[in-house]
Amino acid sequence: MIRLRGMTWKHDRGLAPMLATAAVFHASHPGVEIEWEARSLSEFGEAPIEQLADQFDLVVLDHPYMGELANSASFLPLDQFLPADLLRDLENDSTGASHKSYCLGGHQWALAIDAAAQVAGYRADLLERAGASLPRTWEDVWELARVRRGFVSLPLWPLDALMCFFTLCANAGDPVLHDSQRAVGRDAGTYALHMLRRLRDCSVPEAMSENPIAIWERMSSSDQTAYCPLAFGYSNYARRGYRPSRLSFGLIPSAGQGAVGATLGGAGLAISARCAHRQTALEYAAWVASQDCQRSLYVQAGGQPGRRSAWQDEDANRRTEGYFQATLPVLQNAWLRPRFAGFVEVQNRAADVIARFLSDIVSTDQALRELSLLLSIADDLSTAS
């Protein structure tokens, strides 16, 4: 009996499709058992890469870690083991830059089995009850926020607040790290920090302790918040019966450039270089990433596929009340974070700056100076790599 161990993150979007695919794969490969375990969303972004590769054969992970993967040699460069036509197919059928996000240094380190970006989520029933329209611009958001505190809210856990900062800069037309002369545009950075503070002030008091899962859980189980302008999307909450109240999802607000610049998320499936049953793991990973699996079993089990064709699939959209079709333009125009070795540490330190700013410990100017310095270091690391 061949046994493979896998690790993903603890939510139905992360774990349920892996359990389902493992069961179906076992049915067609009776001599293979794949056991999936899950870690919390915060642990998903913190566990050392080498440690995961030592303990698990299959790992679902975040694309900012690609630099560490490339340097550690702990995971397989999949382009050396999978057919080139399969990788071309995945690239051509990618939801935005999802496939590209796991490619670094000329190698493909993971397969984009899951795609996400910051999107807007809302309770259509609460908006209707308040006689309010769905915001299209940030001015619309501020108008909606006047209903009462918490009617508009977003997750401001430090890392998520940083993702919002990134999105706000890119949404305004000046993404960080796109100009060789400066890592953060002063005007865009000041604007983004100002927007974050306004969003903090209109959000629920506990916003700074919420991540995307927390806000979607709260919105789908209470009437406190009707609209969230920026949070990584989870199609599960758009499915009937998943929670007491169904959420709808759509485009992020525009700052004049359209629904562009949302920070790209998602998850990729990587294989440990220490895997004793490499061919079996490769076969399983290729099947999970296949169009056949992504458009059917993966979505049916609660997953959020990485393939664009799955996001356009009629059945996938029927199951999620149009979640995929409504948010696809956001993913197609999303902003891709750097992925070089060292960026994760820079990202964590930048998140701490945002947290201190939102706690009124540092001023706008001080926060912008610290962020500019950190992201300038990131720019130097990127150039060096």
DASULHU-V736520 format. One record per pair of residues at least 24 apart in sequence whose ideal C-beta (glycine too) atoms are under 10 Angstrom apart, sorted by the first residue. I is the first residue (numbers start at 1). J is the second residue. If there is no record, write none. Layout:
i: {I,I}
j: {J,J}
This chain:
i: {1,1,1,1,2,2,2,2,2,2,2,2,2,2,2,3,3,3,3,3,3,3,3,3,4,4,4,4,4,4,4,4,4,4,4,4,4,4,4,4,5,5,5,5,5,5,5,5,5,5,5,5,6,6,6,6,6,6,6,6,6,6,6,6,6,6,6,6,7,7,7,7,7,7,7,7,7,7,7,7,7,7,7,7,7,8,8,8,8,8,8,8,8,8,8,8,8,8,8,9,9,9,9,9,9,9,9,9,9,9,9,9,9,10,10,10,10,10,10,10,10,11,11,11,11,11,11,11,11,11,11,11,12,12,12,12,12,12,12,12,12,12,13,13,13,13,13,13,13,13,13,13,13,13,13,13,14,14,14,14,14,14,14,14,14,14,14,15,15,15,15,15,16,16,16,16,16,16,17,17,17,17,17,17,17,17,17,17,17,17,17,17,17,18,18,18,18,18,18,18,18,18,19,19,20,20,20,20,20,20,20,20,21,21,21,21,21,21,21,21,21,21,21,22,22,22,23,23,24,24,24,24,24,25,25,25,25,25,25,26,28,29,29,29,29,31,32,32,32,32,32,34,34,34,34,36,40,40,41,41,41,41,41,41,41,41,42,42,42,44,45,45,45,45,45,46,46,46,48,48,49,49,49,49,49,50,50,50,50,52,52,53,53,53,53,53,53,54,54,55,55,56,56,56,56,56,57,57,57,57,57,57,57,57,57,57,57,58,58,58,58,58,58,58,58,58,59,59,59,59,59,59,59,60,60,60,60,60,60,60,60,61,61,61,61,61,61,61,62,62,62,62,62,62,62,62,62,62,63,63,63,63,63,63,63,63,63,63,63,63,63,63,63,63,63,63,63,64,64,64,64,64,64,64,64,64,64,64,65,65,65,65,65,65,65,65,65,65,66,66,66,66,66,66,66,66,66,66,66,66,66,66,66,66,66,67,67,67,67,67,67,67,67,67,67,67,67,67,68,68,68,68,68,68,68,68,68,69,69,69,69,69,69,69,69,69,69,69,70,70,70,70,70,70,70,70,70,70,71,71,71,71,71,71,72,72,73,74,74,74,74,74,75,75,75,75,75,75,75,75,75,76,76,76,76,76,76,76,76,76,76,76,76,76,76,77,77,77,77,77,77,77,77,77,78,78,78,78,78,78,78,78,78,78,78,78,78,78,78,79,79,79,79,79,80,80,81,81,81,81,81,81,81,81,82,82,82,82,82,82,82,82,83,86,86,86,86,87,87,87,89,89,89,89,90,90,90,90,90,90,90,92,92,92,93,93,93,93,93,93,93,93,93,93,93,94,94,94,94,94,94,95,95,95,95,95,95,95,95,95,95,95,95,95,95,95,95,95,95,96,96,96,96,96,96,96,96,96,96,96,96,96,96,96,97,97,97,97,97,97,97,97,98,98,98,98,98,98,98,98,98,98,98,98,99,99,99,99,99,99,100,100,100,101,101,101,101,101,101,101,101,101,101,102,102,102,102,102,102,102,103,103,104,104,104,104,105,105,105,105,108,108,109,109,109,109,110,110,110,110,110,110,110,110,111,111,111,111,111,111,111,111,111,111,112,112,112,112,112,112,112,112,112,113,113,113,113,113,113,113,113,113,113,113,113,113,113,113,113,114,114,114,114,114,114,114,114,114,114,114,114,115,115,115,115,115,115,115,115,115,115,115,115,115,115,115,115,115,115,115,116,116,116,116,116,116,116,116,116,116,116,116,116,116,116,116,116,116,117,117,117,117,117,117,117,117,117,117,117,117,117,117,117,117,117,117,117,117,117,118,118,118,118,118,118,118,118,118,118,118,118,118,118,118,118,118,118,118,118,118,118,118,118,118,118,118,119,119,119,119,119,119,119,119,119,119,119,119,119,119,119,119,119,119,119,119,119,119,119,119,120,120,120,120,120,120,120,120,120,120,120,120,120,120,120,120,120,120,121,121,121,121,121,121,121,121,121,121,121,121,121,121,121,121,121,121,121,121,121,121,121,121,122,122,122,122,122,122,122,122,122,122,122,123,123,123,123,123,123,123,123,123,123,123,123,123,123,124,124,124,124,124,124,125,125,125,125,125,126,126,126,126,126,126,126,126,127,127,127,127,128,129,129,130,130,132,132,134,134,134,134,134,134,135,135,135,135,135,135,135,136,136,136,136,136,136,136,137,137,137,137,138,138,138,138,138,138,138,138,138,138,138,138,139,139,139,140,140,140,140,141,141,141,141,141,141,141,141,141,142,142,142,142,142,144,144,144,144,145,145,145,145,145,145,145,146,147,147,147,148,148,148,149,149,149,149,149,149,150,150,150,150,150,150,150,150,150,150,150,151,151,151,151,151,151,151,151,152,152,152,152,152,152,152,152,152,152,153,153,153,153,153,153,153,153,153,153,153,153,153,153,153,153,153,153,153,154,154,154,154,154,154,154,154,154,154,154,154,154,154,154,154,155,155,155,155,155,155,155,155,155,155,155,155,155,155,155,155,155,156,156,156,156,156,156,156,156,156,156,156,156,156,156,156,156,157,157,157,157,157,157,157,157,157,157,158,158,158,158,158,158,158,158,158,158,158,158,158,159,159,159,159,159,159,159,159,160,160,160,160,160,160,160,160,160,160,160,160,160,161,161,161,161,161,161,161,161,161,161,161,161,161,162,162,162,162,162,162,162,162,162,162,162,162,163,163,163,163,163,163,163,163,163,163,163,163,163,164,164,164,164,164,164,164,164,164,164,165,165,165,165,165,165,165,165,165,165,165,165,165,166,166,166,166,166,166,166,166,166,166,167,167,167,167,167,167,167,167,167,167,167,167,167,168,168,168,168,168,168,168,168,168,168,168,168,168,169,169,169,169,169,169,169,170,170,170,170,170,170,170,170,170,170,171,171,171,171,171,171,171,171,171,171,171,171,171,171,171,171,172,172,172,172,172,172,173,173,173,173,173,173,174,174,175,175,175,175,175,175,176,176,176,176,176,176,176,176,176,177,177,177,177,177,177,177,177,177,178,178,179,180,180,182,182,182,182,183,183,183,183,183,183,183,183,183,183,183,184,184,184,184,184,184,184,184,184,184,185,185,186,186,186,188,188,189,189,189,189,189,189,189,190,190,190,190,191,192,192,192,192,193,193,193,193,193,193,193,193,193,193,194,195,195,195,196,196,196,196,196,196,197,197,197,197,199,199,199,199,200,200,200,200,201,203,207,208,208,208,212,213,215,216,216,216,216,217,219,219,219,220,220,220,220,221,227,229,230,230,231,232,232,232,232,232,232,233,233,233,233,233,233,233,233,233,234,234,234,235,235,235,235,235,235,235,235,235,235,235,235,235,235,236,236,236,236,236,237,237,238,238,238,238,238,238,238,238,238,239,239,239,239,239,240,240,240,242,242,246,246,247,247,248,248,248,248,248,249,249,249,249,249,249,249,249,250,250,250,250,250,250,250,251,251,251,251,251,251,252,252,252,252,252,257,258,258,258,259,259,259,259,259,259,260,260,260,260,260,260,261,261,261,261,262,262,262,262,262,262,262,263,263,263,263,264,264,264,264,264,264,264,265,265,265,265,266,266,266,266,266,267,267,267,268,269,299,308,337,338,338,338,338,338,338,339,339,340,340,340,340,340,340,340,341,341,341,341,342,342,342,342,342,342,342,343,343,343,343,343,343,345,345,345,345,346,346,346,346,346,346,346,346,347,347,347,348,349,349,349,349,350,350,350,350}
j: {30,31,32,33,29,31,32,33,34,57,276,277,279,280,281,31,32,33,34,35,57,276,277,280,32,33,34,35,36,56,57,58,271,272,275,276,277,280,281,284,33,34,35,36,37,55,56,57,58,59,272,275,34,35,36,37,38,56,57,58,59,60,269,271,272,281,284,285,35,36,37,38,39,43,44,47,52,55,56,57,58,59,60,61,272,36,37,38,39,44,56,58,59,60,61,113,114,267,269,38,39,40,41,42,43,44,45,60,61,62,114,213,267,37,38,39,40,41,43,44,213,38,40,41,44,212,213,216,217,234,236,302,213,234,235,236,237,239,242,301,302,303,114,116,213,232,233,234,235,236,237,267,301,302,303,304,38,39,41,44,60,114,234,267,302,303,304,39,60,301,302,303,236,298,300,301,302,303,60,113,114,288,293,294,297,298,299,300,301,302,303,304,305,58,60,113,114,269,288,298,301,303,301,302,288,293,297,298,300,301,302,303,113,269,284,285,287,288,293,297,298,301,303,58,284,288,297,301,287,288,293,297,301,280,283,284,287,288,293,284,287,280,283,284,287,280,277,280,281,283,284,58,280,281,284,60,211,213,157,159,160,211,212,213,214,232,157,159,211,267,159,344,347,348,351,159,344,348,72,74,74,75,270,272,344,74,75,272,274,270,272,270,271,272,273,274,275,272,274,272,274,270,271,272,274,275,270,271,272,274,275,276,277,278,280,281,284,269,270,271,272,275,281,284,285,288,110,267,268,269,270,271,272,110,113,114,267,268,269,270,288,102,109,110,267,268,269,270,101,102,110,265,266,267,268,337,339,344,97,98,100,101,102,103,104,109,110,112,264,265,266,267,268,336,337,338,339,101,265,336,337,338,339,340,343,344,346,347,102,104,109,110,268,270,339,341,343,344,101,102,103,104,105,107,108,109,110,268,270,338,339,340,341,343,344,104,105,109,338,339,340,341,342,343,344,381,382,385,104,109,339,340,341,342,343,344,345,102,104,105,107,109,110,268,270,273,339,341,103,104,105,106,107,109,339,340,341,385,104,105,340,341,342,385,273,341,273,109,270,272,273,274,107,109,110,270,271,272,273,274,275,107,108,109,110,270,271,272,273,274,275,278,281,282,285,103,104,105,106,107,108,109,271,273,102,103,107,108,109,110,111,268,269,270,271,282,285,286,289,103,106,107,108,109,107,108,108,271,278,279,281,282,285,286,108,111,271,282,283,285,286,289,286,111,286,289,290,111,286,289,289,290,291,307,286,289,290,291,294,306,307,307,308,309,289,291,294,305,306,307,308,309,310,311,312,306,307,308,309,331,332,264,266,294,304,305,306,307,308,309,310,311,312,324,327,328,331,332,334,262,264,266,306,308,311,328,329,330,331,332,333,334,335,336,264,266,331,332,333,334,335,336,264,265,266,267,268,305,306,307,308,331,334,336,266,268,289,306,307,308,264,336,339,264,265,266,267,268,306,334,336,337,339,266,267,268,269,270,306,339,268,339,339,340,341,385,339,340,341,385,268,270,268,270,271,339,267,268,269,270,271,285,289,306,268,269,270,271,285,286,288,289,290,306,266,267,268,269,289,294,305,306,307,266,267,268,269,285,288,289,290,293,294,298,303,304,305,306,307,265,266,267,268,269,288,294,298,303,304,305,306,233,264,265,266,267,268,294,304,305,306,307,308,310,311,324,327,328,331,334,212,231,232,233,234,235,262,263,264,265,266,267,304,306,327,330,331,334,163,167,230,232,233,252,261,262,263,264,265,266,327,328,330,331,332,333,334,335,336,154,155,160,163,164,166,167,168,171,212,228,229,230,231,232,233,252,261,262,263,264,265,327,330,331,334,335,212,228,229,230,231,232,233,234,235,249,250,251,252,259,262,265,323,326,327,328,329,330,331,334,154,227,228,229,230,231,233,248,249,250,251,252,253,259,262,326,327,330,154,212,215,216,219,220,225,226,227,228,229,230,231,232,233,234,237,238,247,248,249,250,323,327,152,219,225,226,227,228,229,247,248,249,250,151,219,220,222,223,224,225,226,227,228,245,246,247,248,226,245,246,247,248,321,223,226,245,246,248,151,219,223,224,225,226,227,245,151,226,227,248,226,223,226,226,227,226,227,226,227,248,250,251,253,227,229,250,251,252,253,254,250,251,252,253,254,258,259,253,254,255,256,168,171,172,195,198,199,229,252,253,254,255,256,253,254,255,227,229,253,254,195,198,199,202,227,229,230,252,253,195,198,199,202,253,202,226,227,229,198,199,201,202,203,227,229,202,202,226,227,202,224,226,201,202,203,204,205,224,202,203,204,205,206,207,218,222,224,225,226,202,203,204,223,224,225,226,227,198,199,202,203,204,225,226,227,228,229,199,200,202,203,204,205,206,207,210,215,218,219,224,225,226,227,228,229,231,196,199,200,202,203,204,207,210,212,215,225,227,228,229,230,231,203,206,207,208,209,210,211,212,213,214,215,216,218,228,230,231,232,196,199,200,203,204,206,207,208,209,210,211,215,230,354,355,358,207,208,209,210,211,212,214,215,351,355,208,209,211,348,350,351,352,353,354,355,356,358,359,211,347,348,350,351,352,354,355,207,208,210,211,212,214,215,230,231,232,263,351,354,196,199,200,207,208,230,350,351,353,354,355,357,358,196,263,347,348,349,350,351,352,353,354,355,371,212,230,231,232,262,263,264,265,335,337,347,351,354,192,195,196,199,229,230,231,262,263,354,189,192,193,195,196,263,350,351,353,354,357,367,371,192,261,262,263,264,335,337,347,350,375,192,195,229,230,252,260,261,262,263,264,330,334,335,192,193,194,195,196,199,229,230,252,253,255,261,263,193,195,255,261,263,335,371,255,257,260,261,262,263,333,334,335,336,195,230,252,253,254,255,256,257,258,259,260,261,262,263,333,335,254,255,256,257,260,261,255,256,257,258,260,261,257,261,260,261,263,335,336,337,335,337,338,350,371,372,375,378,379,335,337,338,343,375,376,378,379,382,335,379,379,379,383,372,375,376,379,371,372,373,374,375,376,377,378,379,380,382,350,368,369,371,372,373,374,375,376,379,368,372,365,368,372,255,368,364,367,368,369,371,372,375,364,365,367,368,255,255,354,368,371,353,354,357,358,363,364,365,367,368,371,364,229,230,255,230,354,357,358,364,367,357,358,360,364,228,229,230,358,357,358,359,360,358,228,358,355,358,359,265,237,247,242,243,247,249,243,243,245,247,244,245,246,247,245,253,253,262,263,265,262,263,264,265,266,304,262,265,304,323,324,326,327,330,331,302,304,323,299,302,303,304,305,311,316,317,319,320,321,323,324,327,302,303,304,320,323,320,323,317,319,320,321,322,323,324,326,327,302,319,320,321,323,319,320,321,302,320,320,321,321,323,320,321,322,323,326,320,321,322,323,324,326,327,330,322,323,325,326,327,329,330,326,327,328,329,330,333,327,329,330,333,334,333,329,330,333,327,329,330,332,333,334,329,330,332,333,334,335,330,333,334,335,327,329,330,331,333,334,335,334,335,336,337,330,331,333,334,335,336,337,304,331,334,337,304,305,306,331,334,303,304,306,306,306,324,332,378,375,378,379,381,382,385,382,385,378,379,381,382,383,384,385,381,382,384,385,377,378,380,381,382,384,385,375,377,378,381,382,385,374,377,378,381,374,375,376,377,378,379,381,382,374,375,378,374,373,374,377,378,374,375,377,378}
